[in-house]
Structures are given as structure tokens and as C-alpha cells.
Amino acid sequence: MKQWVHISLWGTLLLALLAGCLGSATAYRETFDEPGSWRTGKDGDVEGQIINGKYDLLVRADVLFAWTTAGKRFGDAVYEVEATQVEGPLDNGYGMLFRVDDTRDDFYVFQISGDGYVWIGRYKNGGDDEITPIIGDWWFESNAIKQGLNETNVLKVDAEGANLIFYVNNQEVGRVTDNSFSQGDIGLVVETMGTGGVRVQFDNFLVTPKTRQ
């Protein structure tokens, strides 16, 4: 069973500025042909850059949770992103953040791993105050994941109010009712769990806001 590793080395670099105070009602699609509002840069442990129309996020440190955000704000929506691990050990985590409060570092996390596991939960204060799985018992296996390097997985969340449904490659991997966060930014995340050098490329981040009847 995959073991959770938590050391207080949080990737707080690469954070973008908050956008407006209201969730956007306009569909959003980021193809990463240009950085746009996504922050790029590097330090000794993390590097985020645009390469060949993808957001390339590399984490060199052995145990680190690193993320970048878009500087947008959304409420109820369907969130979807393509993720492909291209380097590093398969014992890792990568995926998306949504309903991010950049002022407090509160957010939901939807991660998969290169060796076929899923983690879905919430972070408060970047994990310093709380790291809580909201589906399953920490990491759980899923045959929906395409394992290994150079395999593209599509992560999708259908978020309407407190009702959250999670998909990998159009297969449901969990659903939950949780009202901790109602709106916020979106983000990309890569996590290392003992061995660094994990590089993941992200593409086609699509947010389709829901219109309430």
C-alpha cells in the first residue's frame, strides 16, 4: 500500500496573484502555448516552464509538494486537465488543485501517481494546519490510471456546491459531499515522496462553469 510522506517542505513558490473576488462565469481553456497568467520560474528544488505547448513542472527535492496557480477564480464548474509524467520515479503524486485561496493556501487536491494510486483531499494553510483525505484512506489504487512514463491521464472534477465527483480518464474514482471551500483559483501540483527528479507536463486545463437553473 502506498505510504503517505509528510515533511514540512512546501512548494510555495510559483504562486500567482489573486484575481477578482467573484467566480468567473466564462469558460476557460489554457493550452500553455504561452505562460499567460501562470507563473514560471525556478529555484534549487523546483522549476516551472512552458515547453512545446505544455506546462513542465520539475521537482528535484526528494520530499516536496510544489504547486503553481493561474491567478483566476471559479465557483461551480467542471475542471479538467491532461497530465503526463515524463521523468522520475513512479512513486509520486501529480495533478490539479481547485478552489484555491492563495491568501491562506487552502485548497482541494486531486492527485494520481505514476504507479496507479489516487489521493483526494483538502489542505489548509498549505498543509501546516490540516491535510485530510476526503475520499478513501489516504492513497488508494485505481485501474483507471495509465501507469508509467509518457502516459497521458485526464483528471476531471465535477464540482457543484458541496458535491464533488472525480474522474480519471472518464472513469469515476470517487464522489463526496464537502463544503470546506466554495470557490477559488486552479493549480497544478507535483509531489515527490522519497526520491526527487519527478517531471510532469500538463496541457489543456479546461474549466467549464456551471449555470444554476
Secondary structure, DSSP 8 states (H G I E B T S, - for coil): -------S-EE--S------SS-B-S-EEE--SS-TTS--EE-SSEEEEEETTEEEEEE-SSEEEEEEE-S--B-SEEEEEEEEEEES-SSEEEEEEEEEETTTTEEEEEEE-TTSEEEEEEEEGGGTSEEEEEEEEEEEE-TTS--STT-EEEEEEEEETTEEEEEETTEEEEEEE--S---BEEEEEEEEES---EEEEEEEEEEEE----
